[in-house]
């Protein structure tokens, strides 16, 4: 495949986050642009000041869109011109699309996570679900579960009391699923995980380079539990390896990551994403 020529008409996208060094988004999106012959490049931007960063992007004419990751999924919202309905409902974004000089926020985390669970053979209806974390990705997945899964109960465990209780309150006001929330520690894990059928990990714990970390004592895993970790680098996190060792069904974060990225690509380009190319690039990074 020939190298693309970058010139004055080349458009650009990128990932806004802190950290971004671990991100595989540049690799998969650049491969997808190249596969379809689209004159666009994708970069990684380590950003502390989200408002200033978005103002800067507005000033650049060839900006097509961005991925938004930790810790900016909620804090980016006030700096955009509009949100699509799902993102509005959730109150968090993971995608910005530049449309006719306006910046629109989208959330592809929600559908990406549900699709990953269902394609992994996890039944959601009537289940007791424990979610760890309460940040932007957790918000998206929690709202998707509350609106579209038929779950029996959703328990939120997190270390940020204000963030977690706000999420629990929002969910109670907008869904009929029973919502419980508590501080994330060994005591609440010991009380909730043994009775759960699904555990979804939405914190950065265990993400490269701190790959030896985990939130959940291995002794709590049981064979009736399905475990999804949204951390995708490393592919096999300590959490997933210990869950698998206990006989749990496991869903790697790679699946949600691919699903949400495919939708992002299609929002930016209005073309079907080359899913096979994107998956192959991801798989190649974990050989």
C-alpha positions in Angstrom: 0.0 0.0 0.0 1.6 3.3 -1.1 2.3 6.0 1.5 -0.2 8.8 1.4 0.9 12.3 0.4 0.2 14.8 3.1 -0.4 18.3 1.8 -2.4 21.5 2.3 -5.7 19.7 1.7 -5.1 16.8 4.1 -7.7 16.8 6.8 -6.9 15.6 10.3 -8.4 13.9 13.3 -6.9 12.9 16.6 -7.3 11.6 20.1 -7.6 14.1 23.0 -6.6 12.6 26.4 -4.1 12.4 29.2 -2.3 10.0 29.0 -2.4 9.1 25.3 0.9 7.3 24.9 -0.8 3.9 25.1 -3.5 4.7 22.5 -3.9 2.5 19.5 -6.4 4.9 17.9 -3.7 6.5 15.6 -2.7 3.0 14.2 -6.2 1.8 13.4 -7.6 5.0 12.1 -4.6 5.8 9.9 -4.7 2.3 8.5 -8.4 2.8 7.7 -7.9 6.1 6.0 -5.1 4.7 3.9 -7.1 1.6 3.0 -9.9 3.7 1.6 -7.6 6.3 0.0 -9.0 9.1 2.2 -6.7 12.2 2.5 -6.8 12.4 6.3 -4.3 11.7 9.1 -5.0 10.9 12.8 -2.7 12.1 15.6 -2.5 11.7 19.4 -2.7 14.9 21.6 -1.8 14.8 25.3 -4.1 17.6 26.6 -4.4 19.1 30.1 -6.5 22.2 29.3 -9.5 20.8 27.4 -11.3 24.1 26.7 -8.2 25.7 25.2 -7.5 22.6 23.1 -11.0 22.6 21.6 -10.7 26.4 20.9 -7.4 25.7 19.1 -9.0 22.9 16.9 -11.8 25.3 16.0 -9.2 27.7 14.5 -7.8 25.0 12.2 -9.6 24.7 8.9 -8.9 21.0 8.1 -10.1 19.6 11.4 -12.5 16.7 10.8 -13.1 15.3 14.3 -11.6 13.8 17.4 -11.7 10.9 19.8 -12.0 12.0 23.5 -10.7 9.8 26.2 -9.7 9.9 29.9 -10.1 12.4 31.7 -12.0 14.6 29.3 -15.2 12.8 28.3 -17.4 14.9 30.6 -15.3 18.1 30.9 -15.3 18.5 27.0 -19.1 18.8 26.8 -19.5 22.6 27.7 -17.0 23.6 24.9 -19.1 22.0 22.0 -21.9 23.5 20.0 -24.3 20.6 20.3 -24.7 17.0 21.4 -26.5 14.2 19.6 -29.3 12.7 21.7 -27.4 9.8 23.2 -24.5 11.9 24.3 -27.0 14.5 25.7 -28.8 11.8 27.7 -25.5 10.4 29.0 -23.8 13.7 29.7 -20.5 12.5 28.3 -18.9 12.2 24.9 -16.1 10.2 23.3 -16.3 11.7 19.8 -16.3 15.2 18.3 -17.4 15.7 14.7 -16.8 18.9 12.8 -19.8 19.8 10.7 -20.0 23.0 8.8 -17.9 24.9 11.3 -19.8 23.5 14.3 -18.4 20.9 16.7 -20.9 18.1 17.6 -20.4 15.7 20.5 -21.3 12.0 20.1 -21.0 8.9 22.3 -20.1 5.6 20.7 -18.9 4.0 23.9 -22.5 3.0 24.9 -23.4 1.0 21.8 -19.8 -0.3 21.5 -19.9 -1.9 25.0 -23.4 -3.4 24.6 -22.4 -4.9 21.2 -19.2 -6.3 22.7 -21.1 -8.0 25.6 -23.8 -9.5 23.3 -21.3 -10.7 20.7 -19.4 -12.3 23.6 -22.5 -14.3 24.4 -23.4 -12.5 27.6 -27.1 -12.4 28.4 -28.1 -9.1 30.0 -31.8 -9.5 30.6 -32.7 -10.1 34.3 -29.0 -10.0 35.4 -27.4 -8.4 38.4 -24.5 -6.2 37.1 -21.6 -4.6 39.1 -19.8 -1.7 37.4 -16.5 -0.4 38.7 -15.8 3.2 38.1 -18.0 6.3 37.4 -16.2 8.4 34.8 -17.2 9.1 31.2 -17.0 5.6 29.9 -18.8 4.2 32.9 -21.6 6.8 32.4 -22.1 5.8 28.8 -22.1 2.1 29.5 -24.4 2.5 32.6 -26.9 4.5 30.6 -26.9 2.0 27.8 -27.4 -0.9 30.3 -30.2 1.0 32.1 -32.0 1.9 28.9 -31.5 -1.2 26.7 -30.5 -4.3 28.5 -33.4 -5.4 30.7 -31.0 -5.8 33.6 -32.5 -6.5 37.0 -30.0 -4.5 39.1 -27.0 -2.2 38.5 -24.5 -1.6 41.3 -22.0 1.2 40.9 -18.8 1.0 42.8 -16.3 3.9 42.6 -13.8 5.9 44.6 -15.0 9.4 43.6 -18.1 9.9 45.8 -19.4 13.0 44.1 -19.1 11.6 40.6 -20.5 8.2 41.6 -23.5 9.5 43.5 -24.3 12.0 40.7 -24.3 9.1 38.2 -26.5 7.0 40.4 -29.0 9.8 40.8 -29.1 10.5 37.0 -29.7 6.8 36.3 -32.5 6.6 38.9 -34.2 9.6 37.3 -34.0 8.3 33.8 -34.5 4.5 34.0 -36.5 1.8 35.8 -33.5 -0.4 36.7 -32.7 -0.8 40.4 -29.6 1.3 41.0 -27.2 0.8 44.0 -24.0 2.7 44.6 -21.2 2.4 47.1 -17.5 3.3 47.7 -15.2 0.9 45.8 -13.2 -1.1 48.3 -12.6 -4.8 49.2 -15.6 -4.7 51.6 -18.2 -3.6 49.0 -16.6 -5.9 46.3 -16.9 -8.8 48.8 -20.6 -8.0 49.3 -21.6 -7.5 45.7 -19.4 -9.5 43.3 -20.4 -13.0 44.7 -24.1 -12.4 43.9 -23.5 -10.7 40.5 -23.7 -12.3 37.0 -21.8 -9.6 35.2 -18.8 -7.4 36.2 -17.8 -4.5 34.1 -14.5 -2.7 34.9 -14.4 0.9 33.8 -11.4 2.4 35.7 -7.9 2.9 34.3 -6.5 0.4 36.8 -4.4 -2.2 35.0 -3.8 -0.1 32.0 -0.3 0.0 30.4 2.2 0.6 31.8 0.8 -0.4 35.3 -0.2 -3.8 34.1 0.2 -5.6 37.4 -2.7 -3.7 39.1 -6.2 -4.8 39.6 -9.3 -3.6 41.5 -10.7 -7.1 42.3 -9.3 -9.8 44.6 -9.1 -13.0 42.5 -10.9 -14.9 45.3 -14.2 -13.1 44.4 -14.4 -14.5 40.9 -16.8 -17.4 40.3 -17.8 -19.4 37.3 -21.3 -17.8 37.0 -19.7 -14.4 36.5 -19.0 -12.8 33.1 -16.3 -10.1 33.3 -15.6 -7.3 30.8 -12.6 -5.0 31.2 -12.8 -1.9 29.0 -9.0 -1.5 29.4 -7.6 -2.8 26.1 -3.9 -2.3 26.4 -2.7 -4.8 27.6 -5.2 -7.1 25.8 -5.1 -9.6 28.6 -5.3 -7.5 31.8 -4.5 -9.1 35.2 -8.3 -8.7 35.9 -9.2 -10.8 32.9 -6.5 -13.4 33.4 -7.6 -14.0 37.0 -11.3 -14.1 36.0 -10.5 -16.6 33.3 -8.6 -18.7 35.7 -11.7 -18.8 38.0 -13.8 -20.1 35.1 -15.5 -16.8 34.2 -16.5 -15.8 30.7 -14.3 -12.9 29.7 -14.8 -10.0 27.3 -11.6 -8.1 26.4 -11.7 -4.3 26.1 -10.4 -4.7 22.5 -13.9 -5.6 21.3 -15.6 -2.5 22.8 -12.6 -0.4 21.5 -13.0 -1.7 18.0 -16.8 -1.2 18.0 -16.6 2.4 19.2 -13.8 3.2 16.8 -15.7 1.8 13.7 -18.6 4.1 14.5 -16.3 7.1 15.0 -14.6 6.5 11.6 -18.0 6.4 9.9 -19.1 9.6 11.6 -16.0 11.4 10.4 -16.0 10.1 6.8 -19.7 9.2 6.0 -18.3 5.9 4.6 -18.4 2.3 5.8 -15.3 1.6 7.9 -12.9 -1.1 6.7 -13.6 -3.2 9.9 -11.3 -6.1 8.8 -8.3 -3.7 8.4 -9.0 -2.1 11.7 -9.3 -5.4 13.5 -6.1 -6.7 11.9 -4.1 -3.7 13.0 -5.4 -4.2 16.6 -4.6 -7.9 16.6 -1.1 -7.3 15.2 -0.2 -5.1 18.2 -0.9 -8.0 20.6 0.9 -10.8 18.9 
